[in-house]
Amino acid sequence: MAENESTTTRRSVMQAAGLGLGAMLAATSGAVAAAASTEVAAADYWANKGEVKLFLYRKRVAPQAAAPPQPVLFLVHG
């Protein structure tokens, strides 16, 4: 091997990635369990502008009294 070639093997990279992924999953499993136990509020609406009708569907975690406001995400299709 030349001096400037890397001696890192594909196997060692995959093992490190697996360890990192496992640590991330372990750290977030508590948050996922907490989110799974919360109530979801959903509603649908129609918005009209002239002759154009747009169907809107809102789905969110039901707000808690002491919880800070959640960020907004818009998904637009079409």
C-alpha positions in Angstrom: 0.0 0.0 0.0 1.2 3.5 -0.7 1.7 5.9 2.2 -1.3 8.1 1.3 -3.8 5.3 1.0 -6.3 4.8 3.9 -6.0 1.6 5.9 -9.6 1.9 7.1 -11.6 -1.2 6.1 -15.2 -1.2 4.9 -16.0 -3.6 7.8 -14.7 -1.1 10.4 -16.7 1.7 8.9 -19.9 -0.4 8.9 -19.3 -1.4 12.5 -18.8 2.2 13.6 -21.9 3.3 11.8 -23.9 0.4 13.5 -22.7 1.5 16.9 -23.6 5.1 16.2 -27.1 4.1 15.0 -27.6 1.9 18.0 -26.6 4.7 20.4 -29.0 7.1 18.6 -31.9 4.6 18.8 -31.2 4.0 22.5 -31.2 7.7 23.2 -34.4 8.4 21.4 -36.4 5.4 22.5 -37.7 7.3 25.6 -38.9 10.2 23.4 -40.6 7.8 21.0 -42.4 6.0 23.9 -43.6 9.4 25.3 -44.8 10.5 21.8 -46.7 7.2 21.3 -48.7 7.8 24.5 -49.9 11.3 23.5 -53.3 12.0 21.9 -53.5 13.1 18.3 -55.9 15.8 17.1 -57.0 15.8 13.4 -59.4 17.8 11.4 -60.0 18.5 7.7 -61.0 21.7 5.9 -61.8 23.2 2.5 -60.3 26.5 1.4 -61.8 28.3 -1.6 -60.2 31.0 -3.9 -62.5 31.7 -6.7 -63.4 28.4 -8.4 -60.4 26.6 -7.0 -61.0 24.3 -4.0 -58.1 23.1 -1.8 -58.5 20.3 0.7 -56.6 20.8 3.9 -55.9 18.2 6.5 -54.5 19.1 9.9 -53.0 16.5 12.1 -51.1 17.3 15.3 -50.3 16.2 18.8 -53.0 17.5 21.0 -51.7 20.5 22.9 -50.8 20.1 26.5 -51.5 22.9 29.1 -47.8 23.4 30.1 -46.1 22.4 26.9 -44.3 24.9 24.7 -45.7 25.5 21.2 -44.6 22.9 18.5 -42.9 23.9 15.2 -45.1 24.1 12.1 -44.5 21.9 9.0 -46.3 22.3 5.7 -46.5 19.4 3.2 -47.8 20.4 -0.2 -48.6 17.9 -2.9 -49.1 18.8 -6.5 
